[in-house]
């Protein structure tokens, strides 16, 4: 089963310029590892405990900027909205950390959020009053692929999610997987998706908030980041608004998907 862990990573800088032209074989993995890792790696991995982890799958953790609010997916829980409809329903659950560092017992996020088969939180605003969620919704009704924003009301409940108007979005999200994240300033969206139907090879795209409140047409992050016929996914912009982390099975890694890092050079 998949569980949520807390992990602390020291400086592990993966320089994209070091990517090799061919994937290393098993015998060369140690040599490749020595080339791309020149600092301490994982210092500590800690299971977040039974208040969060269960006998089911816990997936896609998204944590707030202050580290005290955690949203994640629990798969096929009897409390999930569509539990009786499909065998692998995915609903959003959450936990809060107290002043002593203890996580509360996981709670199911109620209406109007968990209303479809597969739900996820992609981003939490720094003030914890907005969440970016999977799917396009209009007044609570599901419209299909896309992303939506929900706001925390004064009574603590979440508003009906409202889809973000992203120009030309559906030309790009036609594959088997997709996802998103947002910079802390709330003005830069990152996606992983593909315009090729039924493809599992994703590329990363960026979209910017425009003056009229809509979002610019997604723009590819380019050939240096999007490797041909490889799967670039789960982009994440650090709090500095410059550093980008993402997952890829591109050549130069240690096998399957590895974490890569690059830095934004300008605001284009």
Buried (B, 14 or more C-beta within 10 A) or exposed (E): EEBBBBEEEEEBEBEBEEBBEEBBEEEEEEEBEEBBBEEEEEEEEEEBBEEBBBEBBBBBBBBBEEEBBBBBBBBBBEEBBBBEEEEEBBBBBBBBBEEEEEBEEBEBBEEBBBBBBBBBBBBBBEEBEBBBBBBBBEEBEBEEBBBBBBBBEEEEEBBBBBBBEBEEBEEBBBBEBBBBBBBBEBEBBBBBBBBBEEBEBBBBBBBBBEEEEEBBBBEEBEEEBBBEEBBBBBBBBBEEBEBBBBBBBBBBBBEEBBBBBBEBEEEE
